Amino acid sequence: MGRFSREANMIDPRTGYVYETEDGGPSGFYKFVPNSRGKLWRGGALYMLAVKNSPNIDLRVAGAAAHPIGSMWDVTWVRIDDPMAATKSCYEQGAAKGGAAFARLEGAWWGNKTGFFLTTNGGVVGEGQIAPGDYRQSEWAGACYSPDGKWLFVNIQTPGITFAIKGPWGKGPL
């Protein structure tokens, strides 16, 4: 499924594809397409996210230069030819084909119809996409919804806090 500093995974239940975040800088966002659904040990193909018509877009920017909240891009996937990274890292291989650069990708979770992931220090204030309180030196460690979909639970490793954020969330991405 690739050799890189993996942080989190999520699986699309419809396709069986595994999406993977890389915790490094710069880092990539990857998709593993297994040869046999649900049998990851049988191998597959690894791809890195690229933004259509914007090769090597740098999505690491923070502060005033950050992309506005709600920005959307059409994406494509570039194949990682050597997922074991024998001579070049997976990120270097993807970047050579126009893959997007992220700043230390962190948690990932699958919602009702789509996946979500976040960075450590992106966004307008440089604290990632979600930042309650002042936890600039802390790491987001995961998120999940309550079974009824009304509460979003998010975790921060240090000082070991879980936040419960109440919806309603409406339709579409957060």
C-alpha positions as CSV (number, residue, x, y, z in Angstrom):
1,M,0.0,0.0,0.0
2,G,3.1,2.2,-0.3
3,R,6.1,3.0,1.8
4,F,5.9,6.4,3.4
5,S,5.2,8.0,6.8
6,R,1.5,7.0,7.0
7,E,-0.7,8.8,9.5
8,A,-4.3,7.6,8.8
9,N,-6.3,5.5,6.5
10,M,-10.0,5.4,5.4
11,I,-11.9,3.0,3.2
12,D,-14.6,3.9,0.7
13,P,-17.2,1.2,1.5
14,R,-18.6,1.4,-2.1
15,T,-15.3,0.7,-3.9
16,G,-13.0,-0.8,-1.3
17,Y,-10.3,1.7,-2.2
18,V,-8.1,2.7,0.7
19,Y,-7.2,6.4,1.1
20,E,-4.0,7.2,3.0
21,T,-2.6,10.4,4.5
22,E,1.2,11.0,4.7
23,D,2.6,12.7,7.8
24,G,5.6,14.6,6.5
25,G,6.4,17.8,4.8
26,P,5.7,18.1,2.0
27,S,3.3,15.1,1.8
28,G,0.9,13.5,-0.5
29,F,-2.6,12.1,-0.3
30,Y,-2.8,8.6,-1.7
31,K,-5.3,6.1,-3.0
32,F,-4.6,2.3,-2.9
33,V,-6.7,0.3,-5.4
34,P,-6.5,-3.4,-4.3
35,N,-6.3,-6.1,-6.9
36,S,-9.0,-8.0,-5.0
37,R,-11.6,-6.0,-3.0
38,G,-11.1,-6.5,0.8
39,K,-7.9,-8.6,0.3
40,L,-5.2,-6.0,0.6
41,W,-2.4,-8.6,0.9
42,R,-2.9,-9.5,-2.7
43,G,-1.4,-6.2,-3.8
44,G,-2.8,-3.4,-5.9
45,A,-1.9,0.0,-7.4
46,L,-1.0,3.2,-5.5
47,Y,-1.9,6.7,-6.8
48,M,-1.3,10.2,-5.5
49,L,-3.8,13.0,-5.7
50,A,-3.2,15.7,-8.3
51,V,-5.3,18.8,-9.1
52,K,-6.6,19.0,-12.7
53,N,-5.0,21.8,-14.7
54,S,-2.8,22.8,-11.7
55,P,0.3,20.4,-11.7
56,N,2.2,20.5,-8.4
57,I,-0.2,22.8,-6.7
58,D,1.1,23.7,-3.3
59,L,-1.8,23.3,-0.8
60,R,0.6,23.9,2.2
61,V,0.1,27.6,2.3
62,A,-1.3,29.1,5.5
63,G,-2.2,32.6,6.7
64,A,-3.4,35.3,4.3
65,A,-2.2,33.4,1.3
66,A,-4.3,30.3,2.1
67,H,-7.0,29.2,-0.1
68,P,-10.4,30.5,1.1
69,I,-12.7,28.2,3.1
70,G,-14.9,26.3,0.7
71,S,-12.4,26.2,-2.2
72,M,-13.0,23.2,-4.4
73,W,-10.8,21.5,-7.1
74,D,-11.3,18.8,-9.7
75,V,-8.8,16.1,-9.0
76,T,-7.1,13.3,-10.8
77,W,-4.7,10.5,-9.6
78,V,-1.2,9.9,-10.8
79,R,0.3,6.4,-10.5
80,I,3.2,5.7,-8.2
81,D,5.3,3.2,-10.2
82,D,7.5,2.1,-7.3
83,P,5.3,2.0,-4.1
84,M,8.1,0.4,-2.1
85,A,10.2,3.6,-2.8
86,A,13.4,1.7,-3.6
87,T,15.1,4.7,-5.3
88,K,12.7,7.7,-4.9
89,S,10.1,8.4,-2.2
90,C,6.4,7.9,-3.1
91,Y,6.0,11.7,-2.7
92,E,8.9,12.4,-5.1
93,Q,7.4,10.0,-7.7
94,G,4.0,11.6,-7.4
95,A,5.3,15.2,-7.5
96,A,7.3,14.3,-10.7
97,K,3.9,13.6,-12.3
98,G,2.2,16.7,-11.0
99,G,0.9,15.5,-7.6
100,A,-0.3,18.1,-5.1
101,A,1.8,19.0,-2.0
102,F,0.2,19.1,1.4
103,A,1.6,20.1,4.8
104,R,1.7,17.0,7.1
105,L,-1.6,15.3,6.5
106,E,-3.3,13.9,9.7
107,G,-6.6,12.3,10.4
108,A,-8.9,10.8,7.8
109,W,-12.5,9.5,8.1
110,W,-15.2,8.4,5.7
111,G,-18.5,10.2,5.9
112,N,-21.8,9.1,4.3
113,K,-20.7,9.6,0.7
114,T,-17.2,11.1,0.8
115,G,-13.9,11.1,2.7
116,F,-12.4,13.9,4.8
117,F,-8.9,14.5,5.8
118,L,-7.0,17.4,7.4
119,T,-3.6,19.0,7.8
120,T,-1.6,20.0,10.8
121,N,-1.0,23.7,10.0
122,G,-3.0,24.7,6.9
123,G,-5.7,27.3,6.7
124,V,-6.0,31.0,7.2
125,V,-4.8,31.0,10.8
126,G,-2.2,28.2,10.2
127,E,-3.7,25.8,12.7
128,G,-5.3,23.3,10.3
129,Q,-8.8,23.2,9.1
130,I,-10.5,22.8,12.5
131,A,-9.1,24.7,15.5
132,P,-11.2,25.1,18.6
133,G,-9.2,26.7,21.4
134,D,-5.5,27.4,21.2
135,Y,-3.9,24.0,20.6
136,R,-1.3,25.1,18.1
137,Q,1.3,22.7,19.4
138,S,-1.1,19.8,19.5
139,E,-2.0,17.1,17.0
140,W,-5.4,16.1,15.8
141,A,-5.7,12.4,16.1
142,G,-9.0,11.5,14.6
143,A,-12.7,12.3,14.2
144,C,-16.0,10.4,14.0
145,Y,-19.7,11.1,14.0
146,S,-22.2,9.7,16.5
147,P,-24.5,7.0,15.0
148,D,-27.3,9.5,14.6
149,G,-25.0,11.9,12.7
150,K,-25.8,14.8,15.0
151,W,-22.5,15.0,16.9
152,L,-18.9,15.2,15.5
153,F,-16.3,13.9,18.0
154,V,-12.7,15.2,17.4
155,N,-9.6,14.2,19.4
156,I,-6.4,16.1,20.2
157,Q,-3.4,14.0,21.4
158,T,-2.0,16.6,23.9
159,P,-3.5,17.3,26.4
160,G,-5.7,14.3,25.6
161,I,-9.1,16.0,24.9
162,T,-12.1,15.0,22.9
163,F,-14.4,17.7,21.6
164,A,-18.1,17.0,20.9
165,I,-19.5,19.4,18.3
166,K,-23.2,19.4,17.8
167,G,-24.9,19.7,14.3
168,P,-27.3,19.6,12.5
169,W,-24.7,19.2,9.7
170,G,-27.0,19.4,6.7
171,K,-26.1,17.9,3.3
172,G,-22.7,18.0,1.8
173,P,-19.2,18.3,3.2
174,L,-18.5,20.2,6.4
